[in-house]
Amino acid sequence: MRRMFGADGRAVFAAIDHAAYMGEGPPLGEPMTRIAQGRPDAVLATWHLARAYAEVFAGAGLVLRVDGGSSEIGEFASGDVNAIMHLPEEALRIGADCVVVLAFPGAPDEDLSLKRLARLTSECELLGLPVMAEMIPGGWAKAVPWTTKNVARAARIGAELGADIIKTVCPGPTEEFAEVVAATPVPVVALGGPKTDSEDEVVALARGVVEAGGAGVAFGRNVWGSAAPDKLVARLREAVHGT
């Protein structure tokens, strides 16, 4: 866990795993180097990026995305069609410090993702490999509203099924996120969501999450979509770690 979290128990995760389902997203090449220059504590990466940029991100923890099986190229699937794509042993073999999967409590077919999460945490426990659960109440279609209560319940479910870290939506950066943190017995980090127009807002969100007791942030599009990702990651480090 110390490959991802600092001595203060906090972390800045740079999420660069979007292209596995979007087919586009994080620019390759020099932008990856600039993200790394900002010194994120860890990156959420795909199988390809974990191998191709192993040296670039050698100073950061590696959180490998191991689920998938759908894309945004065609029509969105009406239900959960994802699966575990890479096994825990395979993740360890390419140097992963942690694996990450999605789960959708409250969705009509919630049992599929929750069973995947539970099975994965059981397998990873035998290997000493941490699991990050990305808990999205009701799924991306919002079968249930993303209220503070629903986000907190989803986060708690992920922890109870064995996740070591929870990544989830932020219903509000202060009192609201504090309720989510209070309900969850493992570190909770906030995801960033869509690209915003103001990087000051992104940094303010990170600062609010930490003030609420959160363990940090896992931001993607706002990081790799920045004109200066190295500077933004450095600002996020200051907001999360204070240095």
SELOFI-979879 format. One line per 2 residues: their letters; for each residue y, x, z of N, C-alpha, C, O, CB. Coordinates in steps of 0.1 Angstrom, whole numbers. Glycine has a CB too. Layout:
N
a) Y:X:Z:Y:X:Z:Y:X:Z:Y:X:Z:Y:X:Z ~ ...
This chain:
243
mr) -12:8:0:0:0:0:13:9:0:23:4:-5:0:-9:12 ~ 12:21:6:23:30:6:27:35:-8:37:41:-10:21:41:16
rm) 18:33:-18:21:37:-31:31:27:-37:37:29:-48:8:38:-40 ~ 32:15:-31:41:5:-35:53:2:-26:64:0:-30:34:-8:-37
fg) 50:2:-13:61:-1:-3:66:12:4:58:21:7:55:-11:7 ~ 79:12:7:84:23:14:81:22:29:75:13:33:99:24:12
ad) 86:32:36:84:32:51:90:20:57:86:17:68:89:45:57 ~ 100:14:51:107:3:56:99:-10:53:103:-21:57:121:1:51
gr) 88:-9:46:80:-21:43:85:-29:31:81:-41:30:79:-30:55 ~ 94:-23:24:100:-31:13:98:-24:-1:94:-12:-1:116:-32:15
av) 100:-31:-11:97:-26:-25:105:-32:-36:108:-44:-35:82:-27:-28 ~ 108:-24:-46:114:-29:-58:103:-28:-69:99:-17:-73:127:-22:-62
fa) 98:-39:-74:88:-39:-84:95:-42:-97:102:-51:-98:76:-49:-81 ~ 92:-34:-107:97:-36:-121:86:-43:-129:75:-36:-131:102:-23:-128
ai) 87:-55:-133:77:-62:-140:78:-60:-155:88:-64:-161:77:-78:-137 ~ 69:-53:-161:69:-50:-175:56:-56:-182:52:-50:-192:71:-35:-178
dh) 50:-66:-177:38:-71:-182:39:-83:-191:29:-89:-194:29:-75:-170 ~ 51:-87:-195:53:-99:-202:47:-99:-216:43:-110:-221:68:-101:-204
aa) 46:-88:-223:42:-88:-237:27:-92:-239:23:-96:-250:44:-75:-243 ~ 19:-92:-228:5:-96:-229:4:-111:-232:-7:-115:-237:-2:-93:-216
ym) 14:-119:-229:13:-133:-233:25:-137:-242:24:-146:-250:13:-142:-221 ~ 36:-130:-242:48:-133:-250:46:-126:-264:52:-131:-274:61:-129:-244
ge) 39:-115:-264:38:-108:-277:51:-100:-280:52:-94:-291:35:-117:-288 ~ 60:-100:-271:73:-93:-272:78:-92:-258:73:-97:-248:83:-100:-282
gp) 89:-85:-257:95:-83:-243:100:-69:-240:109:-65:-247:85:-88:-233 ~ 93:-63:-231:98:-49:-227:98:-40:-239:88:-37:-245:90:-44:-215
pl) 110:-34:-242:111:-25:-253:102:-12:-250:102:-7:-239:125:-21:-256 ~ 95:-7:-260:87:5:-258:96:17:-260:107:17:-265:75:5:-268
ge) 90:28:-256:97:41:-258:107:44:-248:104:44:-236:103:41:-272 ~ 119:48:-252:130:53:-243:134:43:-232:137:48:-221:142:57:-251
pm) 134:30:-235:137:21:-224:128:22:-212:132:20:-201:137:7:-229 ~ 115:25:-215:105:26:-204:109:38:-195:108:38:-183:91:28:-210
tr) 113:49:-202:118:61:-195:130:58:-186:131:63:-175:121:72:-204 ~ 139:50:-191:151:46:-183:147:38:-171:154:39:-161:161:39:-192
ia) 138:29:-173:134:21:-161:128:30:-150:132:29:-139:123:10:-165 ~ 120:39:-155:114:49:-145:124:57:-139:123:61:-127:103:58:-152
qg) 135:61:-146:145:69:-140:153:62:-129:159:69:-120:155:73:-151 ~ 152:49:-129:158:42:-117:150:42:-105:155:38:-94:161:27:-121
rp) 138:47:-106:129:49:-95:124:36:-88:126:34:-76:135:58:-84 ~ 118:27:-96:112:15:-89:101:20:-80:94:30:-83:107:5:-100
da) 98:13:-70:87:16:-61:73:14:-68:64:22:-66:87:8:-48 ~ 73:4:-77:61:2:-84:64:-6:-97:75:-12:-98:50:-6:-76
vl) 54:-7:-106:56:-15:-118:44:-24:-120:33:-21:-116:57:-6:-131 ~ 47:-36:-125:36:-46:-128:34:-44:-143:43:-46:-151:40:-60:-125
at) 22:-39:-147:20:-34:-161:8:-40:-167:-1:-45:-160:20:-19:-161 ~ 7:-40:-180:-5:-44:-187:-14:-32:-189:-11:-21:-185:-1:-49:-202
wh) -26:-34:-194:-36:-24:-196:-30:-13:-205:-31:-1:-202:-49:-29:-202 ~ -24:-17:-216:-18:-7:-225:-7:1:-219:-8:14:-220:-13:-14:-238
la) 2:-5:-212:13:2:-206:9:12:-195:14:23:-193:24:-7:-201 ~ -2:7:-188:-7:16:-177:-12:29:-183:-11:39:-176:-18:8:-169
ra) -18:28:-194:-24:41:-201:-13:48:-208:-12:61:-207:-35:37:-210 ~ -5:41:-216:4:48:-225:16:54:-218:22:64:-222:10:38:-235
ya) 20:49:-206:31:54:-199:27:59:-185:35:58:-175:42:43:-197 ~ 15:64:-184:10:69:-171:19:80:-166:22:80:-154:-4:73:-172
ev) 23:89:-174:31:100:-170:45:96:-167:51:101:-157:31:111:-181 ~ 51:87:-175:64:82:-173:65:76:-159:75:78:-152:68:72:-184
fa) 56:68:-155:56:60:-142:47:67:-131:43:60:-122:52:46:-144 ~ 45:80:-133:36:87:-123:42:86:-109:34:87:-99:35:101:-127
ga) 55:85:-107:61:84:-94:61:70:-88:66:69:-77:75:89:-95 ~ 56:60:-95:56:46:-91:42:41:-89:33:46:-95:64:37:-101
gl) 41:32:-80:28:25:-78:25:17:-91:34:12:-97:28:16:-66 ~ 12:15:-93:8:7:-105:1:-6:-101:-9:-5:-94:-2:15:-114
vl) 7:-17:-104:1:-30:-102:-4:-35:-116:5:-39:-124:11:-40:-95 ~ -16:-36:-118:-22:-40:-131:-24:-55:-132:-30:-61:-123:-35:-33:-133
rv) -19:-61:-142:-21:-75:-145:-35:-76:-151:-39:-71:-161:-11:-81:-156 ~ -44:-84:-143:-58:-85:-147:-62:-99:-152:-73:-101:-157:-67:-81:-136
dg) -53:-108:-152:-56:-121:-157:-48:-124:-170:-39:-117:-174:-53:-133:-147 ~ -53:-134:-178:-46:-137:-190:-56:-146:-199:-65:-152:-194:-42:-125:-198
gs) -53:-145:-212:-62:-152:-221:-55:-163:-229:-61:-171:-236:-73:-158:-214 ~ -41:-164:-227:-33:-174:-235:-21:-167:-239:-17:-156:-234:-30:-186:-226
se) -14:-172:-249:-1:-166:-254:9:-177:-256:6:-189:-256:-4:-158:-267 ~ 21:-173:-259:32:-182:-263:35:-183:-278:45:-188:-282:45:-178:-255
ig) 25:-178:-285:27:-178:-300:25:-192:-306:33:-196:-314:17:-168:-306 ~ 15:-199:-301:13:-212:-306:18:-222:-295:27:-220:-288:-2:-215:-308
ef) 12:-234:-295:16:-244:-286:10:-241:-272:0:-235:-270:10:-258:-290 ~ 18:-245:-262:13:-242:-248:1:-250:-245:0:-262:-249:24:-246:-238
as) -9:-244:-238:-21:-251:-234:-18:-262:-225:-8:-261:-216:-31:-241:-228 ~ -25:-273:-225:-23:-284:-216:-28:-282:-202:-24:-289:-193:-29:-297:-222
gd) -36:-272:-201:-42:-269:-188:-44:-254:-186:-40:-246:-194:-55:-276:-186 ~ -51:-250:-175:-53:-236:-172:-65:-231:-181:-76:-235:-179:-57:-235:-157
vn) -61:-222:-190:-71:-216:-198:-73:-201:-196:-79:-194:-204:-68:-219:-213 ~ -66:-196:-185:-67:-182:-182:-80:-178:-176:-88:-186:-172:-55:-178:-173
ai) -82:-165:-176:-94:-159:-170:-91:-145:-165:-81:-139:-168:-106:-159:-181 ~ -100:-139:-158:-99:-125:-154:-103:-117:-166:-114:-118:-171:-108:-122:-141
mh) -94:-108:-170:-96:-100:-182:-101:-86:-179:-109:-81:-187:-83:-100:-190 ~ -98:-81:-167:-102:-67:-164:-107:-68:-150:-102:-74:-141:-90:-58:-165
lp) -118:-61:-148:-125:-61:-135:-119:-51:-125:-112:-42:-130:-140:-58:-136 ~ -120:-53:-112:-114:-44:-102:-118:-30:-104:-110:-21:-103:-117:-49:-88
ee) -131:-27:-107:-136:-14:-109:-129:-7:-121:-125:5:-121:-151:-13:-112 ~ -126:-15:-132:-119:-10:-143:-104:-7:-140:-99:3:-145:-120:-20:-155
al) -98:-15:-132:-85:-13:-128:-84:0:-120:-74:8:-122:-79:-25:-119 ~ -93:3:-111:-93:15:-104:-95:27:-113:-89:38:-111:-104:15:-93
ri) -103:25:-123:-106:36:-132:-94:41:-140:-93:53:-143:-117:32:-142 ~ -84:32:-142:-72:37:-149:-60:39:-140:-49:41:-144:-68:27:-160
ga) -63:39:-127:-53:44:-117:-45:33:-110:-35:36:-104:-44:53:-124 ~ -50:21:-111:-42:10:-104:-42:11:-89:-53:15:-83:-48:-4:-108
dc) -31:9:-83:-30:8:-69:-31:-6:-63:-33:-8:-51:-17:14:-64 ~ -31:-16:-72:-31:-30:-69:-33:-38:-81:-31:-33:-92:-17:-34:-62
vv) -38:-50:-80:-40:-59:-92:-32:-72:-89:-29:-75:-77:-55:-62:-95 ~ -28:-78:-100:-20:-91:-98:-26:-102:-107:-29:-99:-118:-5:-88:-101
vl) -26:-114:-101:-31:-126:-108:-22:-138:-105:-15:-138:-94:-45:-129:-105 ~ -21:-147:-113:-14:-160:-111:-23:-170:-104:-35:-170:-106:-9:-165:-124
af) -17:-179:-97:-24:-191:-91:-14:-202:-90:-3:-200:-88:-31:-187:-77 ~ -20:-214:-92:-11:-226:-94:-15:-238:-84:-20:-248:-89:-12:-231:-108
pg) -13:-236:-71:-16:-247:-62:-7:-259:-65:5:-257:-67:-15:-243:-48 ~ -13:-271:-65:-6:-283:-68:-7:-287:-83:-3:-298:-86:8:-280:-65
ap) -12:-278:-92:-14:-282:-106:-26:-291:-106:-35:-290:-98:-16:-269:-115 ~ -28:-299:-117:-39:-308:-118:-53:-301:-118:-62:-306:-113:-38:-316:-131
de) -53:-289:-123:-65:-281:-124:-64:-268:-115:-68:-257:-118:-69:-277:-138 ~ -58:-270:-103:-55:-259:-94:-68:-252:-90:-67:-240:-87:-48:-264:-82
dl) -79:-259:-90:-91:-252:-85:-95:-240:-94:-102:-231:-89:-103:-262:-86 ~ -92:-240:-107:-95:-229:-115:-88:-216:-111:-95:-206:-110:-92:-232:-130
sl) -75:-217:-109:-68:-204:-106:-71:-200:-91:-71:-189:-88:-53:-206:-108 ~ -72:-210:-82:-75:-207:-68:-88:-200:-66:-90:-191:-58:-73:-219:-59
kr) -98:-205:-74:-112:-199:-73:-111:-185:-79:-118:-176:-74:-122:-208:-81 ~ -103:-183:-90:-102:-169:-95:-96:-160:-85:-101:-149:-83:-94:-170:-108
la) -86:-164:-78:-79:-156:-68:-89:-153:-57:-90:-141:-53:-67:-163:-63 ~ -96:-163:-52:-105:-160:-41:-116:-151:-45:-120:-142:-37:-111:-173:-36
rl) -122:-152:-57:-132:-144:-61:-127:-129:-63:-134:-120:-59:-138:-149:-75 ~ -115:-128:-68:-109:-115:-70:-107:-108:-57:-110:-96:-56:-96:-116:-78
ts) -101:-115:-47:-98:-108:-34:-111:-104:-28:-112:-94:-21:-91:-118:-25 ~ -122:-112:-29:-135:-108:-23:-140:-95:-30:-145:-86:-23:-145:-119:-25
ec) -139:-94:-43:-144:-82:-50:-135:-70:-47:-140:-59:-45:-144:-84:-65 ~ -122:-72:-46:-113:-61:-43:-114:-56:-29:-112:-44:-26:-99:-65:-46
el) -118:-65:-20:-119:-61:-6:-130:-50:-4:-129:-41:4:-123:-73:3 ~ -141:-51:-12:-152:-42:-12:-147:-28:-17:-154:-18:-14:-163:-47:-20
lg) -136:-28:-25:-132:-15:-31:-119:-10:-24:-115:1:-27:-129:-17:-46 ~ -114:-17:-15:-101:-13:-8:-89:-14:-18:-80:-6:-16:-103:1:-3
lp) -90:-23:-27:-79:-25:-37:-70:-37:-33:-76:-48:-33:-85:-26:-51 ~ -57:-35:-31:-49:-46:-27:-47:-56:-39:-49:-52:-51:-35:-41:-23
vm) -45:-68:-36:-43:-79:-45:-29:-86:-43:-26:-89:-32:-54:-90:-44 ~ -21:-87:-54:-9:-94:-54:-12:-108:-61:-17:-108:-72:2:-87:-61
ae) -9:-119:-54:-10:-132:-59:3:-138:-63:12:-139:-54:-18:-141:-49 ~ 5:-141:-75:17:-147:-80:15:-162:-79:9:-169:-88:21:-143:-95
mi) 21:-168:-68:18:-182:-65:30:-191:-70:41:-190:-66:17:-184:-50 ~ 26:-199:-80:36:-208:-86:32:-223:-84:22:-228:-90:36:-206:-102
pg) 38:-230:-74:34:-243:-71:35:-253:-83:46:-254:-89:43:-248:-59 ~ 24:-259:-86:24:-268:-97:24:-262:-111:23:-269:-121:36:-277:-96
gw) 23:-249:-111:23:-242:-124:37:-241:-130:47:-247:-125:13:-248:-133 ~ 37:-235:-142:50:-234:-149:55:-247:-154:67:-249:-156:49:-225:-161
ak) 46:-257:-155:51:-271:-159:57:-278:-148:62:-290:-149:39:-278:-165 ~ 56:-272:-136:62:-279:-124:56:-293:-121:63:-303:-120:77:-280:-125
av) 43:-293:-120:36:-305:-117:40:-310:-103:39:-322:-100:21:-303:-117 ~ 45:-301:-95:51:-304:-82:65:-297:-82:65:-286:-88:43:-301:-69
pw) 75:-302:-76:88:-296:-76:88:-283:-68:80:-281:-59:99:-305:-70 ~ 96:-273:-72:97:-260:-65:106:-261:-53:116:-254:-52:101:-249:-75
tt) 103:-270:-44:110:-271:-32:106:-260:-22:96:-253:-24:108:-285:-25 ~ 114:-258:-12:111:-247:-2:98:-250:4:90:-240:6:122:-246:8
kn) 95:-262:7:82:-265:14:71:-262:5:61:-257:9:82:-280:18 ~ 72:-266:-8:60:-264:-17:58:-249:-20:47:-244:-21:63:-271:-30
va) 69:-242:-21:68:-227:-23:62:-221:-11:53:-212:-13:82:-221:-26 ~ 66:-225:1:60:-219:13:45:-222:14:37:-214:18:68:-224:25
ra) 42:-234:11:28:-238:12:19:-230:1:8:-226:4:26:-253:9 ~ 25:-229:-11:18:-221:-21:16:-206:-16:5:-201:-18:25:-222:-34
ar) 26:-201:-10:25:-187:-6:15:-186:5:7:-176:5:39:-182:-1 ~ 15:-195:14:5:-195:25:-9:-196:20:-18:-189:25:8:-206:35
ig) -11:-204:10:-25:-206:4:-29:-193:-2:-41:-189:0:-25:-217:-7 ~ -20:-186:-9:-24:-173:-15:-28:-163:-5:-38:-156:-7:-13:-167:-23
ae) -21:-162:7:-25:-153:17:-38:-157:24:-46:-148:27:-14:-153:28 ~ -40:-170:26:-53:-175:32:-65:-172:23:-76:-170:28:-52:-190:35
lg) -63:-171:10:-74:-168:1:-76:-153:-1:-85:-149:-8:-71:-174:-13 ~ -68:-145:7:-71:-131:7:-61:-122:1:-63:-110:1:-84:-128:1
ad) -50:-127:-5:-40:-118:-11:-33:-109:-1:-30:-114:10:-30:-127:-19 ~ -30:-97:-5:-23:-88:4:-8:-88:2:-1:-85:11:-28:-74:1
ii) -4:-93:-10:10:-94:-13:12:-107:-20:4:-111:-29:16:-82:-21 ~ 23:-115:-17:26:-127:-24:39:-125:-33:49:-120:-28:28:-139:-15
kt) 38:-128:-45:50:-129:-54:52:-143:-57:43:-150:-62:47:-120:-67 ~ 64:-148:-55:66:-162:-58:81:-165:-61:89:-156:-61:62:-171:-46
vc) 84:-177:-65:97:-181:-69:106:-181:-56:101:-183:-45:98:-195:-76 ~ 119:-180:-58:129:-180:-47:136:-193:-47:145:-195:-56:138:-168:-48
pg) 133:-203:-38:140:-215:-38:155:-214:-33:163:-223:-34:133:-225:-29 ~ 158:-203:-27:171:-200:-22:170:-186:-15:161:-184:-8:176:-211:-12
pt) 180:-178:-17:179:-164:-12:181:-162:3:178:-151:8:188:-155:-19 ~ 185:-172:10:187:-169:25:178:-178:33:166:-175:36:202:-172:28
ee) 184:-190:38:176:-198:47:163:-203:40:152:-204:47:184:-210:51 ~ 163:-207:27:152:-212:21:141:-201:20:129:-204:23:155:-217:6
fa) 144:-189:15:134:-179:14:129:-175:28:117:-170:29:139:-167:6 ~ 137:-175:38:133:-172:51:122:-181:56:113:-177:63:145:-173:61
ev) 122:-194:52:112:-203:55:99:-199:48:88:-201:54:116:-218:51 ~ 100:-195:36:88:-190:29:82:-178:36:69:-178:38:91:-187:14
va) 90:-169:39:85:-157:46:79:-160:60:68:-155:63:97:-147:48 ~ 85:-169:67:80:-173:80:66:-179:80:58:-179:89:90:-182:87
at) 64:-186:68:51:-193:67:40:-184:62:28:-189:61:53:-205:57 ~ 43:-172:58:33:-164:51:30:-151:59:39:-143:62:39:-160:37
pv) 17:-149:62:14:-137:70:12:-124:63:7:-114:69:1:-140:77 ~ 17:-123:51:16:-110:43:30:-108:37:38:-118:36:4:-110:33
pv) 33:-96:32:46:-94:25:48:-103:13:39:-106:6:47:-80:20 ~ 60:-108:12:64:-118:2:76:-111:-6:86:-107:-1:68:-131:7
va) 74:-111:-20:84:-106:-28:88:-117:-38:80:-126:-42:80:-94:-36 ~ 101:-118:-42:106:-128:-50:106:-124:-65:109:-112:-68:120:-132:-46
lg) 102:-133:-74:102:-130:-88:116:-133:-93:124:-140:-87:92:-138:-96 ~ 120:-128:-105:133:-129:-110:136:-140:-119:147:-145:-119:137:-116:-116
gp) 126:-145:-126:128:-156:-135:136:-152:-148:136:-140:-152:136:-167:-128 ~ 142:-161:-155:149:-159:-168:160:-149:-166:165:-146:-155:154:-172:-173
kt) 164:-143:-178:175:-133:-178:188:-141:-175:191:-151:-180:176:-127:-193 ~ 196:-134:-166:209:-140:-162:220:-132:-169:218:-122:-175:211:-139:-147
ds) 232:-138:-169:243:-132:-176:250:-121:-167:257:-112:-172:254:-142:-179 ~ 247:-122:-154:254:-113:-145:244:-104:-137:236:-110:-130:263:-120:-135
ed) 245:-91:-138:237:-82:-130:241:-82:-116:233:-79:-107:237:-68:-136 ~ 253:-85:-113:258:-87:-99:250:-98:-92:247:-96:-81:273:-90:-99
ev) 247:-109:-100:239:-120:-94:225:-115:-91:219:-119:-81:239:-131:-103 ~ 219:-107:-100:206:-102:-98:205:-93:-85:196:-95:-77:201:-93:-110
va) 215:-84:-83:215:-76:-72:218:-84:-59:212:-82:-49:226:-65:-73 ~ 226:-94:-60:229:-103:-49:217:-110:-44:214:-113:-32:241:-113:-52
la) 209:-115:-54:196:-122:-51:187:-113:-43:181:-117:-34:190:-127:-64 ~ 186:-100:-48:177:-91:-41:181:-88:-27:173:-88:-18:177:-77:-49
rg) 195:-87:-25:200:-85:-12:197:-97:-3:194:-96:9:215:-82:-12 ~ 199:-109:-8:196:-121:-1:182:-123:3:179:-127:14:201:-133:-8
vv) 173:-119:-6:158:-120:-3:155:-111:9:147:-115:18:150:-116:-15 ~ 160:-99:9:157:-89:20:164:-94:33:157:-93:44:162:-75:17
ea) 176:-99:32:182:-105:44:174:-116:50:175:-119:62:196:-109:41 ~ 167:-123:42:159:-135:46:145:-130:52:137:-138:56:156:-144:35
gg) 143:-117:51:130:-112:57:120:-109:46:109:-105:49:124:-122:66 ~ 123:-111:33:114:-108:22:112:-93:21:119:-85:26:120:-113:9
ag) 100:-90:15:96:-76:14:102:-69:1:99:-58:-2:81:-75:14 ~ 110:-77:-7:115:-71:-19:115:-80:-30:114:-93:-29:108:-58:-22
va) 116:-75:-42:117:-83:-54:107:-77:-65:104:-65:-65:131:-83:-60 ~ 104:-86:-74:96:-82:-86:103:-88:-98:100:-99:-102:81:-87:-85
fg) 112:-80:-104:121:-85:-115:116:-79:-128:113:-67:-129:136:-81:-112 ~ 116:-87:-138:112:-83:-151:123:-84:-162:129:-73:-165:101:-91:-156
rn) 125:-95:-167:135:-97:-178:149:-92:-175:156:-86:-184:136:-111:-183 ~ 153:-93:-162:166:-88:-159:167:-73:-158:177:-67:-159:170:-94:-145
vw) 155:-67:-156:154:-52:-156:153:-47:-170:162:-39:-175:143:-47:-148 ~ 142:-51:-177:140:-45:-191:150:-51:-201:151:-45:-212:126:-47:-195
gs) 156:-62:-198:166:-67:-207:180:-62:-205:190:-65:-212:167:-82:-205 ~ 182:-53:-195:195:-47:-192:198:-36:-202:189:-29:-207:195:-41:-177
aa) 211:-35:-204:216:-24:-213:214:-10:-206:214:0:-213:230:-26:-217 ~ 214:-10:-193:212:2:-185:202:-1:-174:206:-2:-162:226:7:-179
pd) 189:-2:-177:179:-5:-167:178:5:-156:175:1:-145:166:-7:-174 ~ 181:18:-159:180:28:-148:191:25:-138:188:26:-126:182:42:-154
kl) 203:22:-142:213:19:-132:210:6:-124:213:5:-112:227:18:-139 ~ 205:-4:-131:202:-17:-124:191:-15:-114:192:-20:-103:198:-28:-134
va) 180:-7:-118:170:-5:-108:175:3:-96:171:0:-85:158:3:-115 ~ 184:12:-98:190:20:-87:198:11:-78:197:12:-66:199:31:-93
rl) 205:1:-84:213:-8:-76:203:-17:-68:206:-21:-57:222:-17:-85 ~ 192:-21:-74:182:-29:-67:176:-21:-55:173:-27:-45:171:-34:-77
re) 174:-9:-57:169:0:-47:178:0:-35:174:-1:-23:166:14:-52 ~ 191:1:-38:201:1:-27:201:-12:-20:203:-12:-8:215:4:-33
av) 200:-23:-28:200:-36:-21:188:-39:-13:189:-45:-2:201:-47:-32 ~ 176:-33:-17:164:-36:-10:162:-26:1:158:-30:12:152:-35:-20
hg) 164:-13:-1:161:-2:8:174:2:16:173:8:27:155:10:1 ~ 186:-1:10:198:4:17:202:18:13:211:24:18:196:3:31
t) 194:24:4:197:38:0:195:39:-15:197:50:-21:188:48:7
